[in-house]
Amino acid sequence: MEVVYVYTRLRRELGRHCLFSDRSAELLADVPPEPDRGLRFIRRGGRDQGLQACRAVSEHQVNTERFESESRGLNHVEGGWPKDINPDDVEQTSRFRKKVEKDESYLEALPRLGSVMEHSLRQNNTMNIYQDGFEEEVEERQDPPSAKTINVFRDPNEAKRTVSGLSWHPDGGRRLAAAYCCLEFQRGGADLSLDSYIWDVENPNRPEMSLKPPSPLVCLDYNPKDSHTLLGGGYSGQIAFWDTRRGGQPVELSSVEQSHRDPVYKVIWLQSKTGTDAFSASTDGQVLWWDVRRLSEPTERLVLDLSREGNLDRALGAISLEFEATMPTKFMVGTEQGLVVSCNRKAKTSAEKLVSTYDGHHGPVYALQRNPFFPKNFLTAGDWTARIWSEDIKESSIMWTRYQTSYLTDACWSPVRPAVFFTVKTDGVLDAWDVLFKQSDATLSVKVCDAALCSLRVQENGRLVACGSQQGDATLLEVCGGLSTVQRNERSLLAAMFERETKREKVLEARQRELRLKERSRSEQSREEEAGGREEEQEEPQLLLDRAQRDFYTLTQQGREEDEEQREKEVCEENEVEEEP
């Protein structure tokens, strides 16, 4: 096995460039001996010096009770050996032991045993000889969380492609299947390979097998019941089925007419008696069920149209899937619009299959997985956060991480620790979260590579984590024992935490519902008042018009009367002027 480790260092720290060239040997310096210095040499004798280092010896024990007893002046009643008995004589020591066991009572033996035990405990301070006996009493030393790179599986092609999907071999995780595809718009060309690979975790130099699909694979999934079979979803929307015993060519392939119209972003095997049922999701808004023995057409279709009319033009694009074997009738779909759709496969009509939705992300839900120990709680990752949900709460998640500086591209639970999950981001960082330890920050953050990480899978034993990058590297990391070993009372503590957070969200949801009802009643009352005000406003203009009309007539009448009076005055003045002469 070849271990690969990359050492990085800034160029300015390396000094001047080394220039090597081929040339014949030449003498640079010649230092002749000086015989006079040899005459002045003084030879000194050896010297002993004490050192802390010493030879390793095996642990052993000797009986020093006789010498301690003699130094203290003890007789054999107090636990010492009599002076007339030779301890090297087996017969004498056996006879003396029987005599002591016969004459010595239990209470008389306790002080002697206590002194021996005290001496042993003093000795144990230097050498822990009771480590196995008191294993439960001694607290285990918790090392800080860590992860180290084991292997890096690089895309053997010159034009590097994104590792868009990963799947562990179901029998111990000795192999890792990786799907390679270029997901960037209009970047693909004739030089890009269509192959995907199966790697042996101990041989990063070359893949164990090449899978040759008709179009690049976006996702892959091993059959949990048959470790020789795989199912893959292609960029063209087709579904391909492989049997590794029959080579790298697909055994079955779905037709283009009956397949998805967009790339297949997720395929999952279903729990069935035959072990040949699976379903797939695509951004064309469809979820299709398949029987791998006959991929000519899907066995069932579901259109993710929330209006429940089955309109494919209004369907939500599916980008992640979740299926739990303990809940065979339920499955969940993560969409491009940030919604998680809960579905029931056994419903009678397509409209009844869409049960409820969970809205919590601003962008596509790239990861969706139920907790393996608490199936009612599931994990989602999208935009800049990872969220933990409860099936009973539709309004909001019960727990969530704070917003990260980089986009989250994948996440998954640890298969052995209920409280641990992993996330990968576009800045090339792998984060390990332990919600029992802390929720605001990641327990461990590892810079895996400089490129964006796009896929993530954890081995069944929880010790190995595989991350796929945008530059075609699948990095295998080994996490420490603290993140891959179940802690004491972890399940009960996490169950209590989930229950507490669920109750809290239910209380907040009820409060929000009450506030919405009050706001609705207040708005209805304000609408009624506004309607009454509008009626008054409609009556007021008529009153104003009548008043203005009355005022106009009154003023007009007054003006006429004043004009008549003025004319009468003028007539009287004219008559008076005519009478004067």
Secondary structure as GFF3:
##gff-version 3
##sequence-region A 1 581
A	DSSP	three_ten_helix	11	13	.	.	.	ID=ss1
A	DSSP	alpha_helix	35	39	.	.	.	ID=ss2
A	DSSP	alpha_helix	65	72	.	.	.	ID=ss3
A	DSSP	three_ten_helix	76	78	.	.	.	ID=ss4
A	DSSP	alpha_helix	90	103	.	.	.	ID=ss5
A	DSSP	alpha_helix	106	126	.	.	.	ID=ss6
A	DSSP	beta_strand	147	154	.	.	.	ID=ss7
A	DSSP	beta_strand	162	168	.	.	.	ID=ss8
A	DSSP	beta_strand	175	181	.	.	.	ID=ss9
A	DSSP	beta_strand	196	200	.	.	.	ID=ss10
A	DSSP	beta_strand	209	211	.	.	.	ID=ss11
A	DSSP	beta_strand	217	222	.	.	.	ID=ss12
A	DSSP	beta_strand	229	234	.	.	.	ID=ss13
A	DSSP	beta_strand	239	243	.	.	.	ID=ss14
A	DSSP	three_ten_helix	244	246	.	.	.	ID=ss15
A	DSSP	beta_strand	252	253	.	.	.	ID=ss16
A	DSSP	beta_strand	264	269	.	.	.	ID=ss17
A	DSSP	beta_strand	277	282	.	.	.	ID=ss18
A	DSSP	beta_strand	286	291	.	.	.	ID=ss19
A	DSSP	beta_strand	300	303	.	.	.	ID=ss20
A	DSSP	three_ten_helix	312	314	.	.	.	ID=ss21
A	DSSP	beta_strand	318	322	.	.	.	ID=ss22
A	DSSP	beta_strand	330	335	.	.	.	ID=ss23
A	DSSP	beta_strand	339	344	.	.	.	ID=ss24
A	DSSP	alpha_helix	350	353	.	.	.	ID=ss25
A	DSSP	beta_strand	354	359	.	.	.	ID=ss26
A	DSSP	beta_strand	365	370	.	.	.	ID=ss27
A	DSSP	beta_strand	377	382	.	.	.	ID=ss28
A	DSSP	beta_strand	385	390	.	.	.	ID=ss29
A	DSSP	beta_strand	399	400	.	.	.	ID=ss30
A	DSSP	beta_strand	408	413	.	.	.	ID=ss31
A	DSSP	beta_strand	420	425	.	.	.	ID=ss32
A	DSSP	beta_strand	429	434	.	.	.	ID=ss33
A	DSSP	beta_strand	444	447	.	.	.	ID=ss34
A	DSSP	beta_strand	453	458	.	.	.	ID=ss35
A	DSSP	beta_strand	464	469	.	.	.	ID=ss36
A	DSSP	beta_strand	473	479	.	.	.	ID=ss37
A	DSSP	alpha_helix	481	484	.	.	.	ID=ss38
A	DSSP	alpha_helix	490	579	.	.	.	ID=ss39
###
